[in-house]
Amino acid sequence: MKELIIAFGLFLFIEGILYALFPSKMRNILKKLDLIKDGQLRTGGLIFALIGFIIIYYSKS
């Protein structure tokens, strides 16, 4: 459970740093999300989730 809290904190830290250092670029990136189809977002999300799961699995074993 401790690792999960650390991972969530790291996620928030990285996300916050990006918005603090590059606010206009992040706004432009978010605007471009409207142009991407739902299926493409879903596929990308599943790919990243799978990569994250594989990283976690191999780092724990």
N, CA, C and O atoms as a printed pandas DataFrame, in Angstrom:
     atom_number atom_name residue_name chain_id  residue_number  x_coord  y_coord  z_coord
0              1         N          MET        A               1    0.826   -1.196    0.000
1              2        CA          MET        A               1    0.000    0.000    0.000
2              3         C          MET        A               1    0.866    1.254    0.000
3              4         O          MET        A               1    0.515    2.270   -0.601
4              5         N          LYS        A               2    2.010    1.164    0.689
5              6        CA          LYS        A               2    2.911    2.314    0.758
6              7         C          LYS        A               2    3.430    2.682   -0.633
7              8         O          LYS        A               2    3.545    3.859   -0.972
8              9         N          GLU        A               3    3.741    1.655   -1.436
9             10        CA          GLU        A               3    4.236    1.912   -2.791
10            11         C          GLU        A               3    3.179    2.600   -3.652
11            12         O          GLU        A               3    3.501    3.454   -4.478
12            13         N          LEU        A               4    1.922    2.225   -3.455
13            14        CA          LEU        A               4    0.836    2.837   -4.214
14            15         C          LEU        A               4    0.717    4.326   -3.883
15            16         O          LEU        A               4    0.521    5.148   -4.778
16            17         N          ILE        A               5    0.832    4.662   -2.628
17            18        CA          ILE        A               5    0.764    6.061   -2.211
18            19         C          ILE        A               5    1.952    6.841   -2.767
19            20         O          ILE        A               5    1.797    7.981   -3.205
20            21         N          ILE        A               6    3.133    6.233   -2.751
21            22        CA          ILE        A               6    4.323    6.883   -3.308
22            23         C          ILE        A               6    4.152    7.089   -4.812
23            24         O          ILE        A               6    4.486    8.155   -5.330
24            25         N          ALA        A               7    3.634    6.082   -5.517
25            26        CA          ALA        A               7    3.428    6.196   -6.958
26            27         C          ALA        A               7    2.424    7.294   -7.280
27            28         O          ALA        A               7    2.622    8.052   -8.229
28            29         N          PHE        A               8    1.358    7.389   -6.506
29            30        CA          PHE        A               8    0.360    8.429   -6.725
30            31         C          PHE        A               8    0.956    9.811   -6.465
31            32         O          PHE        A               8    0.689   10.756   -7.207
32            33         N          GLY        A               9    1.756    9.923   -5.420
33            34        CA          GLY        A               9    2.431   11.186   -5.132
34            35         C          GLY        A               9    3.384   11.581   -6.243
35            36         O          GLY        A               9    3.472   12.755   -6.602
36            37         N          LEU        A              10    4.097   10.609   -6.788
37            38        CA          LEU        A              10    5.010   10.882   -7.892
38            39         C          LEU        A              10    4.244   11.332   -9.131
39            40         O          LEU        A              10    4.673   12.247   -9.835
40            41         N          PHE        A              11    3.118   10.693   -9.393
41            42        CA          PHE        A              11    2.269   11.100  -10.514
42            43         C          PHE        A              11    1.814   12.550  -10.356
43            44         O          PHE        A              11    1.900   13.335  -11.301
44            45         N          LEU        A              12    1.331   12.904   -9.168
45            46        CA          LEU        A              12    0.874   14.272   -8.930
46            47         C          LEU        A              12    2.020   15.272   -9.048
47            48         O          LEU        A              12    1.837   16.372   -9.570
48            49         N          PHE        A              13    3.195   14.891   -8.564
49            50        CA          PHE        A              13    4.365   15.760   -8.643
50            51         C          PHE        A              13    4.735   16.044  -10.098
51            52         O          PHE        A              13    4.932   17.198  -10.478
52            53         N          ILE        A              14    4.827   14.996  -10.906
53            54        CA          ILE        A              14    5.208   15.170  -12.308
54            55         C          ILE        A              14    4.159   15.990  -13.053
55            56         O          ILE        A              14    4.491   16.893  -13.821
56            57         N          GLU        A              15    2.898   15.667  -12.818
57            58        CA          GLU        A              15    1.817   16.412  -13.471
58            59         C          GLU        A              15    1.854   17.892  -13.055
59            60         O          GLU        A              15    1.707   18.776  -13.899
60            61         N          GLY        A              16    2.044   18.152  -11.792
61            62        CA          GLY        A              16    2.090   19.531  -11.311
62            63         C          GLY        A              16    3.267   20.308  -11.860
63            64         O          GLY        A              16    3.133   21.479  -12.213
64            65         N          ILE        A              17    4.416   19.664  -11.935
65            66        CA          ILE        A              17    5.615   20.319  -12.471
66            67         C          ILE        A              17    5.398   20.711  -13.936
67            68         O          ILE        A              17    5.792   21.797  -14.358
68            69         N          LEU        A              18    4.770   19.821  -14.701
69            70        CA          LEU        A              18    4.523   20.140  -16.111
70            71         C          LEU        A              18    3.634   21.367  -16.254
71            72         O          LEU        A              18    3.899   22.237  -17.084
72            73         N          TYR        A              19    2.582   21.438  -15.447
73            74        CA          TYR        A              19    1.691   22.604  -15.516
74            75         C          TYR        A              19    2.378   23.869  -14.990
75            76         O          TYR        A              19    2.109   24.962  -15.488
76            77         N          ALA        A              20    3.240   23.741  -14.015
77            78        CA          ALA        A              20    3.928   24.912  -13.458
78            79         C          ALA        A              20    4.985   25.451  -14.418
79            80         O          ALA        A              20    5.155   26.665  -14.537
80            81         N          LEU        A              21    5.695   24.559  -15.100
81            82        CA          LEU        A              21    6.778   25.002  -15.977
82            83         C          LEU        A              21    6.293   25.387  -17.377
83            84         O          LEU        A              21    6.844   26.297  -17.997
84            85         N          PHE        A              22    5.272   24.701  -17.873
85            86        CA          PHE        A              22    4.814   24.919  -19.239
86            87         C          PHE        A              22    3.298   25.091  -19.308
87            88         O          PHE        A              22    2.624   24.274  -19.935
88            89         N          PRO        A              23    2.745   26.127  -18.686
89            90        CA          PRO        A              23    1.282   26.252  -18.657
90            91         C          PRO        A              23    0.651   26.429  -20.035
91            92         O          PRO        A              23   -0.383   25.824  -20.317
92            93         N          SER        A              24    1.250   27.242  -20.894
93            94        CA          SER        A              24    0.644   27.467  -22.215
94            95         C          SER        A              24    0.752   26.223  -23.093
95            96         O          SER        A              24   -0.174   25.914  -23.841
96            97         N          LYS        A              25    1.850   25.522  -23.010
97            98        CA          LYS        A              25    2.003   24.288  -23.798
98            99         C          LYS        A              25    1.018   23.224  -23.332
99           100         O          LYS        A              25    0.451   22.505  -24.156
100          101         N          MET        A              26    0.808   23.114  -22.027
101          102        CA          MET        A              26   -0.139   22.130  -21.504
102          103         C          MET        A              26   -1.565   22.477  -21.947
103          104         O          MET        A              26   -2.354   21.584  -22.255
104          105         N          ARG        A              27   -1.888   23.754  -21.979
105          106        CA          ARG        A              27   -3.216   24.179  -22.439
106          107         C          ARG        A              27   -3.410   23.787  -23.901
107          108         O          ARG        A              27   -4.479   23.312  -24.283
108          109         N          ASN        A              28   -2.372   23.987  -24.720
109          110        CA          ASN        A              28   -2.462   23.625  -26.136
110          111         C          ASN        A              28   -2.619   22.111  -26.309
111          112         O          ASN        A              28   -3.377   21.657  -27.166
112          113         N          ILE        A              29   -1.915   21.351  -25.512
113          114        CA          ILE        A              29   -2.025   19.894  -25.583
114          115         C          ILE        A              29   -3.437   19.454  -25.227
115          116         O          ILE        A              29   -3.998   18.576  -25.882
116          117         N          LEU        A              30   -4.013   20.057  -24.193
117          118        CA          LEU        A              30   -5.368   19.684  -23.790
118          119         C          LEU        A              30   -6.395   20.058  -24.851
119          120         O          LEU        A              30   -7.381   19.346  -25.038
120          121         N          LYS        A              31   -6.170   21.169  -25.545
121          122        CA          LYS        A              31   -7.078   21.554  -26.629
122          123         C          LYS        A              31   -7.023   20.544  -27.770
123          124         O          LYS        A              31   -8.040   20.267  -28.406
124          125         N          LYS        A              32   -5.841   19.995  -28.030
125          126        CA          LYS        A              32   -5.681   19.034  -29.119
126          127         C          LYS        A              32   -6.350   17.701  -28.794
127          128         O          LYS        A              32   -6.606   16.907  -29.700
128          129         N          LEU        A              33   -6.634   17.442  -27.534
129          130        CA          LEU        A              33   -7.312   16.201  -27.170
130          131         C          LEU        A              33   -8.704   16.111  -27.780
131          132         O          LEU        A              33   -9.204   15.013  -28.023
132          133         N          ASP        A              34   -9.330   17.252  -28.027
133          134        CA          ASP        A              34  -10.659   17.251  -28.644
134          135         C          ASP        A              34  -10.639   16.683  -30.058
135          136         O          ASP        A              34  -11.656   16.198  -30.553
136          137         N          LEU        A              35   -9.484   16.745  -30.702
137          138        CA          LEU        A              35   -9.374   16.270  -32.082
138          139         C          LEU        A              35   -9.177   14.757  -32.174
139          140         O          LEU        A              35   -9.331   14.178  -33.249
140          141         N          ILE        A              36   -8.843   14.124  -31.071
141          142        CA          ILE        A              36   -8.564   12.684  -31.058
142          143         C          ILE        A              36   -9.856   11.927  -30.785
143          144         O          ILE        A              36  -10.626   12.294  -29.898
144          145         N          LYS        A              37  -10.084   10.873  -31.551
145          146        CA          LYS        A              37  -11.297   10.071  -31.390
146          147         C          LYS        A              37  -11.246    9.269  -30.094
147          148         O          LYS        A              37  -10.169    8.957  -29.587
148          149         N          ASP        A              38  -12.422    8.939  -29.566
149          150        CA          ASP        A              38  -12.514    8.181  -28.316
150          151         C          ASP        A              38  -11.811    6.835  -28.414
151          152         O          ASP        A              38  -11.152    6.410  -27.465
152          153         N          GLY        A              39  -11.941    6.174  -29.530
153          154        CA          GLY        A              39  -11.305    4.867  -29.710
154          155         C          GLY        A              39   -9.794    4.954  -29.624
155          156         O          GLY        A              39   -9.144    4.071  -29.065
156          157         N          GLN        A              40   -9.231    6.032  -30.184
157          158        CA          GLN        A              40   -7.779    6.211  -30.133
158          159         C          GLN        A              40   -7.322    6.480  -28.702
159          160         O          GLN        A              40   -6.293    5.964  -28.265
160          161         N          LEU        A              41   -8.086    7.283  -27.980
161          162        CA          LEU        A              41   -7.744    7.548  -26.579
162          163         C          LEU        A              41   -7.834    6.277  -25.746
163          164         O          LEU        A              41   -6.975    6.014  -24.905
164          165         N          ARG        A              42   -8.877    5.493  -25.984
165          166        CA          ARG        A              42   -9.060    4.247  -25.253
166          167         C          ARG        A              42   -7.905    3.280  -25.532
167          168         O          ARG        A              42   -7.366    2.664  -24.613
168          169         N          THR        A              43   -7.535    3.155  -26.804
169          170        CA          THR        A              43   -6.430    2.268  -27.178
170          171         C          THR        A              43   -5.124    2.728  -26.540
171          172         O          THR        A              43   -4.372    1.914  -26.004
172          173         N          GLY        A              44   -4.855    4.019  -26.596
173          174        CA          GLY        A              44   -3.641    4.553  -25.973
174          175         C          GLY        A              44   -3.634    4.321  -24.475
175          176         O          GLY        A              44   -2.607    3.960  -23.901
176          177         N          GLY        A              45   -4.788    4.531  -23.836
177          178        CA          GLY        A              45   -4.874    4.301  -22.397
178          179         C          GLY        A              45   -4.632    2.858  -22.032
179          180         O          GLY        A              45   -3.944    2.569  -21.053
180          181         N          LEU        A              46   -5.191    1.942  -22.812
181          182        CA          LEU        A              46   -4.978    0.519  -22.547
182          183         C          LEU        A              46   -3.523    0.108  -22.755
183          184         O          LEU        A              46   -2.987   -0.704  -22.001
184          185         N          ILE        A              47   -2.894    0.668  -23.773
185          186        CA          ILE        A              47   -1.480    0.360  -24.019
186          187         C          ILE        A              47   -0.621    0.845  -22.859
187          188         O          ILE        A              47    0.246    0.114  -22.379
188          189         N          PHE        A              48   -0.855    2.070  -22.409
189          190        CA          PHE        A              48   -0.070    2.598  -21.290
190          191         C          PHE        A              48   -0.345    1.831  -20.003
191          192         O          PHE        A              48    0.570    1.600  -19.212
192          193         N          ALA        A              49   -1.595    1.436  -19.787
193          194        CA          ALA        A              49   -1.921    0.633  -18.601
194          195         C          ALA        A              49   -1.203   -0.707  -18.658
195          196         O          ALA        A              49   -0.687   -1.176  -17.643
196          197         N          LEU        A              50   -1.165   -1.328  -19.829
197          198        CA          LEU        A              50   -0.480   -2.615  -19.978
198          199         C          LEU        A              50    1.017   -2.469  -19.753
199          200         O          LEU        A              50    1.629   -3.299  -19.081
200          201         N          ILE        A              51    1.609   -1.420  -20.311
201          202        CA          ILE        A              51    3.043   -1.179  -20.095
202          203         C          ILE        A              51    3.320   -0.958  -18.611
203          204         O          ILE        A              51    4.287   -1.500  -18.076
204          205         N          GLY        A              52    2.487   -0.173  -17.947
205          206        CA          GLY        A              52    2.657    0.055  -16.515
206          207         C          GLY        A              52    2.532   -1.223  -15.714
207          208         O          GLY        A              52    3.300   -1.450  -14.779
208          209         N          PHE        A              53    1.558   -2.071  -16.075
209          210        CA          PHE        A              53    1.389   -3.348  -15.384
210          211         C          PHE        A              53    2.617   -4.229  -15.561
211          212         O          PHE        A              53    3.073   -4.857  -14.605
212          213         N          ILE        A              54    3.154   -4.279  -16.770
213          214        CA          ILE        A              54    4.345   -5.101  -17.031
214          215         C          ILE        A              54    5.533   -4.589  -16.229
215          216         O          ILE        A              54    6.288   -5.381  -15.666
216          217         N          ILE        A              55    5.705   -3.275  -16.172
217          218        CA          ILE        A              55    6.805   -2.700  -15.391
218          219         C          ILE        A              55    6.663   -3.059  -13.922
219          220         O          ILE        A              55    7.633   -3.452  -13.273
220          221         N          ILE        A              56    5.455   -2.922  -13.402
221          222        CA          ILE        A              56    5.215   -3.251  -11.992
222          223         C          ILE        A              56    5.443   -4.738  -11.737
223          224         O          ILE        A              56    6.061   -5.115  -10.742
224          225         N          TYR        A              57    4.941   -5.583  -12.640
225          226        CA          TYR        A              57    5.078   -7.028  -12.471
226          227         C          TYR        A              57    6.534   -7.453  -12.424
227          228         O          TYR        A              57    6.930   -8.225  -11.551
228          229         N          TYR        A              58    7.333   -6.953  -13.357
229          230        CA          TYR        A              58    8.746   -7.350  -13.401
230          231         C          TYR        A              58    9.570   -6.702  -12.295
231          232         O          TYR        A              58   10.570   -7.275  -11.861
232          233         N          SER        A              59    9.179   -5.544  -11.839
233          234        CA          SER        A              59    9.935   -4.909  -10.752
234          235         C          SER        A              59    9.636   -5.588   -9.409
235          236         O          SER        A              59   10.464   -5.540   -8.499
236          237         N          LYS        A              60    8.474   -6.214   -9.277
237          238        CA          LYS        A              60    8.111   -6.904   -8.018
238          239         C          LYS        A              60    8.653   -8.332   -7.960
239          240         O          LYS        A              60    8.807   -8.894   -6.875
240          241         N          SER        A              61    8.942   -8.919   -9.123
241          242        CA          SER        A              61    9.402  -10.321   -9.102
242          243         C          SER        A              61   10.906  -10.451   -9.142
243          244         O          SER        A              61   11.429  -11.565   -9.130
